[in-house]
Amino acid sequence: MKLRSSISAAITLLFVVAVIAMLVGQQLGQPILLGFVVTGSMSPTLEPGDGFVAVPPALAGDIEEGDVVTFDARELEGGGLTTHRVVGETDEGYTTRGDANPFTDQDGPEPPVQESQIVAVAWRFGGEVVVIPHLGTVAMALQGFVAALVGLVDAVPGAEALTDGDVSSLMIGGGVLLLLYSFLSDLLGKSTHHKKERSRSRGGAVRASVLLAVILLLILAPATASMVVPSGTNDLTIVSSQSPSSSPTVIERGGNQTLEYNITNNGFIPLVTVIEPASTGVEVEETVHVVRRGESAGTTATLYAPEETGVYYRAVSERQYIGVLPVSLIVTLHNVHPWVAILAINGVIAAVVTVMFAFAIGFQPIRFRDSSRDTPLAETVRRKVRKWL
């Protein structure tokens, strides 16, 4: 019976982790472990609400015709994560189409998909996408529930900052929920103790793990924000023209234009910056830079225009990381995915803080003497007034 309960608990935990991973992935624009579709554009392969195993592009290998990929669309349905099948490849990028659609995405407003836009590849076994029926339906239902809770929190005066949607606020909000859970579980655990035991216990105790969680939250949230906020992809629209122009985005066909990129470190810890092409038709002179405190670094990106006239998309990616790991290791993790590097850096910071906390404070409950215990409120007020007079 115990084994059956353990297996049931493990399955439930895995299911909860899978759903949370999908929700966090949707928020971050990067599927984590699993992805799901919300429309019927991939029917009958993936019906609305179906989930799939999301493999990072670095692990999936070369993108081939027939692969089902999740990419960050520029124009399709207003932009955002889209899961469609690769049906061709051109010099400008991949051609994609939903299995239920009669036309490719590129027949509409969506430009060819660049490798940098692809964030996941659906895992196939025996040539067929592995489908997890209705998993996305559960995630969407939970997403609606979370949205309702966010609406309630947003209605509380002064709490709007927790719902502004950025990554640091997401971390802080998650940390607050974990702290509330910790306090509630501690409270419920205490309520099961014998009354005599409870009466003999001294008040003013704080669990060391709760204090450590607060410290980690206050350190990791801004650390993550410092790496995420300045990073991103700079999308550029160029025009391949018959004749030269003074405009930097209008390039004579077959020609090129050079852009300058400068990075300044105003913090105390060295930064590792990776600037690299995020589309075809782009070359970056030097991609990896280590910028120490108070220093600056720069590089140039060259945009090339095709021989055929028209409008084309070019993109340059810039990522910044706190330099607490060897540069070569950060670059290797970055090549897997930027969030892998960020999580590894956060892991190192968390480990260092935890070790320092263990040596300085330890993990025994921290007790504070409550001088006002059993003291009437009026007497407490009088004491405070006499103190300041």
C-alpha positions in Angstrom: 0.0 0.0 0.0 2.9 2.3 0.9 4.6 1.6 -2.5 1.3 2.4 -4.3 0.9 5.7 -2.4 4.5 6.6 -3.2 4.0 5.9 -6.9 0.8 7.9 -7.0 2.4 10.8 -5.2 5.3 10.7 -7.7 3.0 10.7 -10.7 1.0 13.6 -9.3 4.2 15.5 -8.6 5.5 14.9 -12.2 2.1 16.1 -13.6 2.2 19.2 -11.5 5.8 19.9 -12.5 4.9 19.4 -16.2 2.0 21.8 -16.0 4.0 24.4 -14.2 6.9 24.0 -16.7 4.4 24.7 -19.5 3.0 27.8 -17.8 6.5 29.2 -17.0 7.6 28.4 -20.6 4.6 30.3 -22.0 5.5 33.3 -19.8 9.1 33.3 -20.8 8.6 32.6 -24.5 10.6 29.4 -24.2 8.9 26.0 -23.9 10.4 24.1 -20.9 10.2 20.3 -21.2 6.7 20.4 -22.8 4.7 22.6 -25.1 1.1 22.8 -26.2 -1.0 24.2 -29.0 -4.2 26.3 -28.6 -5.6 26.3 -32.1 -6.4 23.8 -34.8 -3.8 24.9 -37.3 -1.8 21.7 -36.7 -4.8 19.3 -36.8 -4.9 16.3 -37.1 -1.3 16.0 -35.8 -2.0 18.2 -32.8 -5.5 19.1 -31.8 -6.2 22.2 -29.7 -5.1 21.6 -26.1 -2.7 18.7 -27.0 0.8 18.8 -25.5 4.1 17.6 -26.9 7.7 17.1 -25.8 9.7 20.2 -26.5 13.4 19.6 -27.4 15.8 22.6 -27.4 17.1 23.2 -30.9 20.7 22.7 -29.7 19.8 19.2 -28.7 17.5 18.4 -31.6 20.3 18.8 -34.2 19.8 20.3 -37.7 16.3 21.5 -38.6 15.0 19.4 -41.5 11.9 19.5 -43.7 9.1 17.7 -41.8 10.1 18.8 -38.3 7.4 20.4 -36.2 8.9 23.5 -34.6 7.9 26.2 -32.1 9.1 29.6 -33.2 8.7 33.2 -32.2 6.6 34.6 -35.0 7.1 38.2 -36.1 3.8 38.9 -37.8 1.6 35.7 -37.6 -1.4 36.3 -35.4 0.2 39.4 -34.0 3.5 37.7 -33.2 4.4 35.2 -30.4 5.0 31.5 -30.1 3.7 29.5 -33.0 4.0 25.7 -33.6 4.0 24.7 -37.3 5.8 22.3 -39.6 8.9 23.1 -41.6 8.0 22.5 -45.3 11.0 24.1 -47.0 14.2 26.1 -46.8 15.4 29.2 -48.7 18.4 31.4 -48.5 16.4 33.8 -46.3 15.2 31.1 -43.8 12.7 28.3 -43.3 9.2 28.0 -44.8 6.6 26.8 -42.4 2.9 25.8 -42.5 0.3 24.4 -40.2 -0.8 20.9 -41.2 -4.4 22.1 -41.4 -3.6 25.3 -43.4 -3.7 25.3 -47.3 -1.0 28.0 -47.5 2.4 28.5 -46.0 3.0 31.2 -43.4 5.3 32.9 -45.8 2.4 33.3 -48.3 1.1 35.7 -45.8 2.8 38.4 -43.8 5.3 36.2 -41.9 8.9 36.4 -43.3 11.0 33.3 -43.6 11.8 31.8 -40.1 15.3 32.2 -38.9 17.1 29.6 -36.7 17.3 32.1 -33.9 13.5 32.3 -33.9 13.1 28.5 -33.3 12.8 27.9 -29.6 11.8 24.2 -29.6 11.4 21.1 -31.8 8.6 18.6 -31.2 10.0 15.2 -30.4 9.2 12.6 -33.0 9.3 8.8 -32.5 9.1 6.6 -35.6 8.6 9.7 -37.7 5.5 10.8 -35.8 5.2 13.6 -33.2 4.7 12.2 -29.7 1.4 13.7 -28.5 0.2 14.1 -24.9 -3.6 14.5 -25.3 -5.3 17.3 -23.4 -2.3 18.2 -21.3 -2.4 21.7 -22.7 -6.1 22.0 -21.8 -5.2 21.5 -18.2 -2.4 24.1 -18.5 -4.8 26.6 -20.0 -7.4 26.0 -17.3 -4.8 26.6 -14.7 -3.5 29.6 -16.6 -7.0 31.1 -16.4 -7.2 30.4 -12.7 -3.8 32.1 -12.2 -5.0 35.1 -14.3 -8.0 35.4 -12.1 -5.8 35.4 -9.0 -3.5 38.1 -10.6 -6.6 40.2 -11.3 -7.5 40.0 -7.6 -3.9 40.9 -6.6 -3.9 43.8 -9.1 -7.1 45.2 -7.4 -5.2 45.5 -4.1 -3.8 49.1 -3.8 0.0 49.1 -4.2 0.2 45.5 -5.5 0.3 46.4 -9.2 4.0 45.9 -9.5 3.7 42.2 -8.8 1.5 41.8 -12.0 3.4 43.9 -14.5 4.5 40.7 -16.3 8.3 41.0 -16.4 10.6 38.2 -15.4 11.8 39.8 -12.1 8.2 40.4 -11.0 7.4 36.8 -12.0 10.2 35.6 -9.7 9.2 37.9 -6.9 5.6 36.8 -7.1 6.6 33.1 -7.2 8.9 33.7 -4.2 6.1 35.4 -2.3 3.8 32.4 -2.9 6.5 30.0 -1.7 7.0 32.1 1.4 3.3 32.1 2.1 3.2 28.3 1.6 6.1 27.9 4.0 4.4 30.1 6.7 1.1 28.3 6.2 2.6 24.8 6.3 4.6 25.8 9.4 1.4 27.1 11.0 -0.6 24.0 10.2 2.2 21.8 11.4 2.2 23.6 14.7 -1.6 23.3 15.1 -1.2 19.5 15.3 1.0 19.6 18.3 -0.2 18.9 21.8 -1.5 21.9 23.6 1.0 21.5 26.4 3.8 21.3 23.9 2.5 24.4 22.3 2.2 26.3 25.5 5.8 25.5 26.4 7.1 26.7 23.1 8.6 30.1 23.0 7.3 32.7 20.5 9.3 34.9 18.2 10.8 32.0 16.2 11.5 32.2 12.5 12.5 29.2 10.4 16.0 29.6 9.0 14.9 28.2 5.6 12.3 31.0 5.3 14.9 33.7 6.0 17.3 32.1 3.5 14.5 32.0 0.9 13.9 35.8 1.5 17.6 36.5 1.1 17.9 34.4 -2.1 14.8 36.1 -3.5 16.2 39.6 -2.9 19.5 38.6 -4.5 18.4 36.4 -7.4 15.5 38.5 -8.7 17.6 41.6 -9.5 20.5 39.4 -10.7 18.2 37.7 -13.2 16.7 41.0 -14.2 20.2 42.4 -14.8 20.8 39.6 -17.3 17.4 39.5 -18.9 16.4 43.2 -19.3 19.4 44.4 -21.4 19.3 41.2 -23.5 17.3 40.5 -26.6 17.2 40.5 -30.3 17.4 43.7 -32.3 15.2 43.3 -35.4 16.0 45.4 -38.4 14.1 45.9 -41.6 16.3 46.7 -44.6 15.5 47.6 -48.1 17.6 46.3 -51.0 17.5 49.2 -53.4 18.6 49.8 -57.0 20.6 52.9 -55.9 22.5 53.9 -52.7 20.8 56.0 -50.1 21.7 58.1 -47.0 19.3 56.0 -44.9 21.2 53.2 -43.0 18.3 50.8 -43.6 18.3 51.3 -47.3 21.2 49.4 -48.9 22.2 49.2 -52.5 21.4 45.7 -53.8 24.4 43.4 -53.2 25.9 45.9 -50.8 26.2 46.2 -47.1 25.9 48.5 -44.1 27.8 48.5 -40.8 26.4 49.1 -37.4 28.3 49.8 -34.2 27.5 48.0 -30.9 28.8 49.3 -27.6 28.6 47.7 -24.1 29.3 49.5 -20.8 29.5 47.9 -17.4 28.4 50.2 -14.7 28.2 47.4 -12.1 30.8 45.8 -9.8 30.9 42.3 -11.3 32.4 41.6 -14.8 29.9 41.0 -17.6 30.1 38.4 -20.3 28.3 39.7 -23.4 27.6 37.6 -26.5 26.6 39.6 -29.6 25.9 37.3 -32.6 23.9 37.1 -35.8 20.2 36.2 -35.3 19.3 35.9 -39.0 20.9 35.4 -42.4 22.7 38.3 -44.1 24.5 39.4 -40.9 28.1 39.1 -39.8 29.5 40.2 -36.4 33.2 41.0 -36.1 33.7 39.8 -32.5 31.0 38.0 -30.7 32.2 37.4 -27.1 33.2 40.3 -24.8 34.3 40.4 -21.2 33.5 43.9 -19.8 34.9 44.7 -16.4 33.7 47.3 -13.9 33.7 50.8 -15.4 34.9 49.6 -18.8 33.4 49.5 -22.3 33.6 47.2 -25.2 32.4 47.3 -28.8 32.0 45.5 -32.0 30.5 45.9 -35.5 27.7 44.1 -37.2 27.5 44.1 -41.0 24.2 43.8 -42.7 24.1 42.5 -46.3 21.5 43.2 -48.9 20.5 40.5 -51.5 20.9 41.1 -55.2 17.2 41.1 -55.6 15.4 44.3 -54.6 12.8 44.2 -51.8 12.2 44.3 -48.1 14.2 41.9 -45.9 14.6 41.2 -42.2 17.9 41.2 -40.4 18.5 40.6 -36.7 21.3 40.8 -34.2 21.1 39.1 -30.8 22.7 40.5 -27.6 22.9 38.6 -24.3 24.5 39.7 -21.1 25.6 37.4 -18.3 27.1 38.0 -14.8 30.6 36.7 -15.0 30.7 34.3 -12.0 31.6 31.3 -14.2 34.5 30.8 -16.7 33.8 32.6 -20.0 34.1 29.4 -22.0 31.5 27.6 -19.8 29.1 30.5 -20.1 29.4 30.6 -23.9 28.9 26.8 -24.0 25.8 27.0 -21.9 24.6 30.0 -24.0 24.9 27.9 -27.1 22.5 25.4 -25.6 20.1 28.1 -24.7 20.5 31.5 -23.0 18.2 30.5 -20.1 20.5 27.5 -19.4 23.3 29.9 -18.8 21.1 32.2 -16.7 20.0 29.2 -14.5 23.5 28.0 -14.1 24.7 31.4 -13.0 21.8 31.7 -10.6 22.6 28.3 -9.2 26.2 29.4 -8.5 25.0 32.6 -6.8 22.4 30.6 -4.7 25.0 28.0 -3.7 27.5 30.7 -2.5 24.8 32.5 -0.6 23.5 29.3 1.0 27.0 28.3 2.1 27.7 31.7 3.6 24.3 31.6 5.4 25.0 28.1 6.8 28.4 29.2 8.2 27.1 32.6 9.6 23.7 31.6 10.9 23.0 27.9 10.4 19.7 26.3 9.9 18.3 26.2 13.5 15.1 28.2 14.1 16.0 31.8 14.7 14.3 33.2 17.8 13.7 36.8 18.7 12.9 38.0 22.2 9.5 39.6 22.3 9.9 42.4 24.9 6.3 43.5 24.5 4.8 40.0 25.3 2.0 40.1 27.9 2.4 43.9 28.1 -0.8 46.0 27.7 -0.9 48.1 24.6 -1.2 51.4 26.6 1.9 50.5 28.6 3.8 49.7 25.3 2.8 53.1 23.8 3.9 54.9 27.0 7.3 53.2 26.9 7.8 54.1 23.3 6.9 57.8 24.0 9.3 58.0 27.0 12.0 56.5 24.9 11.9 59.2 22.3 11.3 62.1 24.8 
